[in-house]
Amino acid sequence: MSSRRKVLKTLSALPLVGGILGPSMLTAKAVETTIAKPIARDFFKELGVRTFINAAGTYTSMTGSLMRKEVTEAINYGATEYVNLDELHDKVGERIAQLLECEYATVSSGAFGAMTIGLAGVICGMDTEKVAQLPDTTGLKNEVIVQEAHDIGYTHALLNTGAKLVQVKTAKELEKAINKNTAMLWFLNANTDMGEIDREAFVALGKKHGIPTFIDCAADVPPVDNLFKFTKMGFDLVAFSGGKGIRGPQSAGLLLGKRKYIEAARLHTPPRGTTIARGMKVNKEEVLGMLAALEVYLAKDHKEEWELWENQIKLISDSALSVKGVETEIHVPPHANHVPSLRIKWDESVVKITKDEMRKRLRDGHPSIETVGGKEEVGITTWMMEPGQERTVAQRVKEVLANA
Ligand SMILES: *Cc1c(COP(=O)(O)O)cnc(C)c1O
């Protein structure tokens, strides 16, 4: 049986999927890249943990993304031999730097871990006494300047070093805030449009005052160009999540940028102990998984993938629109989670169900489907789905709305 027919057969075996929505949108290529399914033991079933179709996106609470078989193979391979941990990190760091055309790189424990070790590297340099001193920053540069609109929860990763944050709004305020204790300037790419200082100006301010700049790009692939763009723009350090758009291990990430800071950041990580990042260990399995995921991501046809997402979103949108009183909006967030996305809205006096109840019914149905949104809309993306699941989602969305 061809893999395409296998997928279709599996789909038609699912309840509530009747092939009602017309011809399959699966391309042979899309099927080839589906994840490797676990064999034999069904752990989630055994544990009574329900799996679901992810129509939401890359959420930590939903365990992020699914790994391609090249990635799980790399992880399995890594689990079978001993190597020297530092040597492996050194070599993979070089390889990633080459792939992403930057000075140096390391695999971190998520984007969050990248932020902590990156700042720790900036603060302590190669001085191992200082490394051992953190999170006590007495006598060390310990202030990080951020734009107020960028200071959302993720800045806690910076506080983990013992540093403190200094909020500013304008370039003028930023320059005034710089003093002998200023360690770093930190930028949140997702909130680019909410701050007054843009990326180029931010980098220029860092250079003017000789202070390193760091940009958090955790959720900023796609587009693939972002993996190259910000180191080339002049940011000293750049962080990406490994387990979002790149679909590597969910607890891995990438720290890219200047060699001197990344080598210093590594001094805080295992195998060294008595450091703040001893608990942010990235062992061989995840190092190899991250490398494999990055290679697969760079090699893929991004245009084709984008078209697939657009078609999937349109299919779900059309299905929702077939219910009277329902409106949809297709949009692409400009920064972070930059993928075709759908908002489904309705007048609750016409379609008599709240948005919360709609999400709950999708979650409680068969198969379970996770969506996002607030009081005004149900939000859907398809980039974290496996090909074919969009038809199940389209069908269920229509059913729940039509039966409201
Ligand atoms: C997801 C995210 C993080 C955390 O990334 P992890 O890879 O889960 O550690 C940090 N910053 C932003 C903006 C994010 O979206």
The ligand as a Gaussian input file, in Angstrom:
#p B3LYP/6-31G(d) Opt

LIG

0 1
 C        8.784000      30.379000      23.339000
 C        9.484000      31.643000      23.704000
 C       10.559000      31.635000      24.602000
 C       10.987000      30.390000      25.323000
 O       11.531000      29.502000      24.419000
 P       11.866000      27.989000      24.832000
 O       12.524000      27.454000      23.604000
 O       10.577000      27.340000      25.171000
 O       12.792000      28.048000      25.985000
 C       11.237000      32.817000      24.837000
 N       10.859000      33.964000      24.235000
 C        9.811000      34.013000      23.382000
 C        9.442000      35.316000      22.741000
 C        9.084000      32.850000      23.084000
 O        8.061000      32.901000      22.235000

